Amino acid sequence: MCVVAALGSAVAANPPETFRYRACVTDSDGHAIAGAVVEAYQYPEQGRSPDPELMTNLTTCAEGKFEITLRPYSPLVTSSIARSEPI
């Protein structure tokens, strides 16, 4: 599984407090994965803790896409795929 992300904001001399992330979850062949659950984490406001905090869960649309606004340097992790049939 792969997450391809694009920032919605340009880099500036005074960086914004948040970035809009637009991404698509794909399989190893590049096909979009609908219904993938994406966990969005952020580091705490005070310092860079080694453990980011879970902020929200998102589910990709039929085209495997999702959007979210986060602070800079916030990791996104795809955690699971919803399936209608057993593997």
N, C-alpha and C positions, 0 to 999 in steps of 0.2 A: 504494500500500500504506500502511496506517496501523497504528500500534500504540497501543492504548488501555490505559493502565496505571492500577492502583489500588494505593495503599500499604496494606499489611497492618497497619501500626502507626500509632497516633495521635501527633500532635505533643505533646511534653511539655516541661516546664521543663528537664529534663536529657534531651536527645534520645538515643535508643538508638544503639548502635554499628552496628547493621545494620537494614535494612528488608526486609520480605518483599514483593516485587512480584508482583502477579497481573495478567496482561495478555492481550489477545486481538489477534491480527493479522488485519486485514480488508482487503478490496479497497476501491476507491473507492465502491462501492455499499453497503458495510457488511456484505458477506458474509464469513464466517470463512474463513481460508486455512489448510487443514491442510497440514502438512509444511513450513511456512516455517522457515528456519534463522535463528535469532536469535543475534547475537553480543553477549555481555555484557562490558562494559569497566569497569574501575575505575581511578581515579586512584591513583598510588602513595601509600603511607602518609605519606611526608615531602613536604609541600607539594603544590601543584597544578601538576603538570607539564602543559605544553600537550598532551602526548600520553598519553592513558589507555592502560592495558595490557589486552590481551585476557585475560579470565579463563576463559571457557568458551563453548561453542556449545550451543544448545538447539534442539530441533525441536518445533514446535507439534503439539498433539494433533488429533484429527479435528474438534474444535470451534474450532480455531485458537488455543487457550489454552496458556499456559505460566506457570510460577512459578519464582522465583529469589530468593535472599537476597543482598543486596549492601549495601555501606556507603552512607550518604547521598551524594547528588550523583553517583552512578555512572550514566553514560549507557548506554542499551540501543539497539542498532542492528539493524534487520532487514536481512539482507544478501542473501538469495536465497530462491527458492521452488523446491521440488522439484516436478518435473512428470513425469507418466507418458507424455506425448505431446509432440511438437515443437510449437512456437508457429508 
